[in-house]
């Protein structure tokens, strides 16, 4: 049984699209790492996560500057984000920064902000 040229071309196109998509998926994977690991690997893209260290200044003058604190170790890392400040940033309980360490600070390309849920019941002291 012979395949027609159109069927062969469609099959090749489908496989090429799948290969391209898989390659892009693998390229965009960014692992979560500790602050120590992020600082040790200059110019590699990682995700770091932690609560805002509110004892340190949080400034926004065209560049959002803040400090994250690692919950397990208490280690801190300065972060800079050169895009607009996320709307919910001031209420953030947890921040995930995607970017790389440049030798002085973690340069975030993207921020994911976790805020308290309005659906969670407030804990009341009895």
N, C-alpha and C positions, 0 to 999 in steps of 0.2 A: 504494500500500500504506500503510495507516494504522498508526501505532504505538499500542499500547495505553497507557493512562495509567500502568500499573505499570512498563512498560519505560522510559518517558520519565522517571519519577521515579527509577528505579534508575540511569539514565544520568546524570542531574543529580547524584545523590548521589555517584556514583563520581568525577565530575569535581570536585565540591566537596571531597571527601576528598583527592584528588591535589593540588589547589591548596593546601589547608591544609598538607599534608605538605611540599610544596616550599617554602612560605613559612617553615615552622619550620626546615627544613634550612638555608636561606640565613641566617636569623636567628642560628642557632647556630654558624655558621662563625666561627672566631677565628684570624686569621693569626698566624704566627710573625713576630716583629720583633726587631730588635736592642735592646739595653738603651737606647741613645740614642733610638731611635724611641719606645720605650715611655715614657721620661721626658718626651718632648716632647708626648705626647698624653694629657693628663690626662682621666681618667674614661672612656676608651675601653677595651674589653676586648680583650686580646691574649694571646698565648702567648709566654713567654720560656723559654729553655732554656740550661742550662749545668751544669758540675760545681759541687759545693759548694766554697766557699772555706773550707777547714778552718783557715786562719790566723786567721779571724774567729770570735767566739763563736757557738755554736749553743745556744739556750736554749728551754726549753719550760716555761712557767708558765701553762698555759691557752691561751697564744698561742705558736705555734712561730715563732721568729725565727732567721733565718739569712741568709747572703749567698751569692749566685751569682756566678760568674766567667765572663765571656764568653771562650771559648777563643781566638778569633781576635785580639781586641783587648786582652784582659787587663782590660777594664773590669769593675767590680763593681756589684752592685745589691742593696740590702737588701730582704728579703722577709719578710712577716708572713702567717701562716696561722692563722685563728681557730678552726679545727676541731681534732679530735684528730690527734695525730701519727701518720703512717702507720707501720705495723709495721716495714717494711723501710727506714725513712728513715736509720737509722744506718749501713747498709751501702751507701747510695746512691752510684753513680758519676756519675749524671746526674739532674737534676731538671727537669721541665717545670712551670712555674707558669702557671696561667690566671687572669687577673685584670686589674687596672688600677693605674696609678701615681696616688697620691693627693697628690703633692707632696713627701712625705718618704720613702716606701717603696712597694714594689710590694705591693699588697694582693691576695693569692692567694685565689681562690674555690675552686680545685681544684688538687691536686698530683698529678703522675704521676711515679713514682719508678722509675728504672732501676737495677737492682742487678747485680752481676757474676753471670754464669751459672754454676751449679754444673756445667754440662756442658763448659765451656771448659777445655781443658787448661792447667795452670799452666806458665808459661814458666820453665824451669830454666837457670841459667847453667852453661855447661860449663867 
